[in-house]
Amino acid sequence: MRPSPRSVTRVVAALASGGVLCLAFPTYDIWVAAPLSLALLAWTLTGAGARRGFGLGLLAGLAFFVPTLSWSGIYVGALPWLALSGLQAMFFGVLGAAYGRLSRVRPRDDARNDARNTEAGIRPLAFALAWVVAEGLRARLPYGGFPWVKLAFGQADSPFGRIVALGGPPLVAFVIALCGGLLALAVTRGVHLAAHGRARRAPSRMPLGAGAVVAAPAVAALALGVIGLAVPIPTDGPPAQFLGVQGNVARPGLEFNAERRAVLDNHVAATLKANEAVTDGRAPAPDLVVWPENASDIDPLRNEDAKSLILETVDALKRPLIVGGLLEEPPGRLSNVSLLFEPGKGLTDEYVKRHPVPFAEYIPNRSFWRLFSKEVDLVSRDFVAGTAPGLFTVTGTQGQQIRAGLAICFEVAYDDIMRDAVEAGANVLVVQTNNATFGFTAESPQQLAISRLRAMEFGRSVVHVSTVGQSALITPDGTAHQVTSLFTQAVVRGALPLRDSTTMATRVGEAPEWAAAAALIVMLGMSLVTSRGARTTTKQAGPGWTMAEDSTKDSDDEDDT
């Protein structure tokens, strides 16, 4: 059977919505693409039903994730890239199934006129709730989830981004999705009114009441787009001087550390060179120096040459130094760590990465996945997961207390890890990362965009340091200063404010996500009850709600005027 024009239109629109959403993220950075793409997606899914909605959502997800996550296959091939993209796209399918079902709930004919506007008005809310829940699931499943390119992470430069201080990334996503849903409703109503006007040979001038029906959701969407401008983002606080060192690597790719100690030597050399400006009086002494993840490419506690180099550097600096490294512990396993070295004291503190990357830093369910590929044993030793938030406390040159909350690499994308550091007392955030294995791709700019949003979310400065770039100093308003180029040796240095006050987002924590999940479950439950009731209703049944025709028929059920 040939697909109907409406079915073809839905498929094309789903693919287009995913493609447009790509433009909201680095390196395109067209933030307005987010609400526009979600408007197109909401229009596409409306009335689709659960089964068709899943398929359309999956297509939109593939069109978004395949190009946006292309960096994941730059050195390891297409299979991991496409597998990751396909898995993430499944959550768009969940979104499509949930909203597709909810948007097909329609009032029975005897209650149709009054109830239809109510039903249509609820659709944008249902779409926004479904989006937040799908993102929440994606951030948790499987194996701890992969929250990269959450909707909020492309909004650091938009009015929507400022909302993150009130409810974190879930609230930003909710507002953008609600905006998109309202835009879709406005377009749907406008098209419907125009079509009915032509069918009735009505005059071209739209009646005032009908115009209001179209304008109301559009005006509401516009209001949501600017509401973030009213959210204050304070940037005050006692200053502290930071020095972040981007030492670079001998070669990009998986063999970035093939030459023993080359990465460590690069960071030592870049640090000592930067320190010359301090000894010459051309730059203020740093209160804290930060090296990136894997800056010590050999275990600095079990290799005396590495340990000696680090201690000599700390003595030359006369300031505390945070070092990213790999430890060959516990026996048979590895630890991805941040180490704090202080002059005259040596190693004084340690943070172990809490969220190792599955299939890269450890193999979950190894025996099961070995049935599909022997390549899993290329990761011969699993990384262990730390259990405590990262927080290093040092005293600055002016006596100020610096409490650095730590995140290693992809951890910056996990809401709970960043929030735990702030709740533990961090007055500045430090993100250490190694982007050498992703080449000249969008991965590093995407990660920097996440750090920028975290600064706004928690009202904290962020020292974002990479082995190869991009590195930057970020003020609490999300502005990135001194952004470095990829695969260069560079430093970022300057004063950043230390802040102790907590934002609303910090205080509410995961509550917005759980509230969205509860509301969506109630909506889905009501749709199941009313659907079952509709099937058993006789001709004498009173007003109520029923489902539209079965989704095997491609009906145009967006007539929500």
Secondary structure as UniProt FT lines:
FT   HELIX           5..22
FT   TURN            23..24
FT   TURN            26..28
FT   TURN            31..32
FT   HELIX           33..45
FT   TURN            46..47
FT   HELIX           49..68
FT   HELIX           70..73
FT   TURN            74..76
FT   HELIX           78..102
FT   TURN            103..104
FT   STRAND          105..107
FT   HELIX           109..111
FT   HELIX           112..138
FT   TURN            139..144
FT   TURN            148..149
FT   HELIX           151..154
FT   TURN            156..157
FT   HELIX           159..163
FT   HELIX           164..199
FT   TURN            200..201
FT   HELIX           208..226
FT   HELIX           227..230
FT   STRAND          239..246
FT   TURN            254..257
FT   TURN            260..261
FT   HELIX           262..279
FT   TURN            280..281
FT   STRAND          288..290
FT   TURN            293..294
FT   TURN            300..302
FT   HELIX           304..317
FT   STRAND          321..327
FT   TURN            331..332
FT   STRAND          334..342
FT   TURN            343..345
FT   STRAND          346..352
FT   TURN            359..361
FT   TURN            364..365
FT   HELIX           366..370
FT   TURN            371..372
FT   HELIX           374..378
FT   STRAND          390..395
FT   TURN            397..398
FT   STRAND          401..408
FT   HELIX           409..413
FT   HELIX           415..423
FT   TURN            424..425
FT   STRAND          428..433
FT   HELIX           436..438
FT   HELIX           443..458
FT   STRAND          462..466
FT   STRAND          472..474
FT   TURN            476..477
FT   STRAND          480..481
FT   TURN            486..487
FT   STRAND          490..497
FT   HELIX           504..508
FT   TURN            509..510
FT   HELIX           511..536
FT   TURN            539..540
FT   STRAND          545..547
FT   TURN            551..552
//
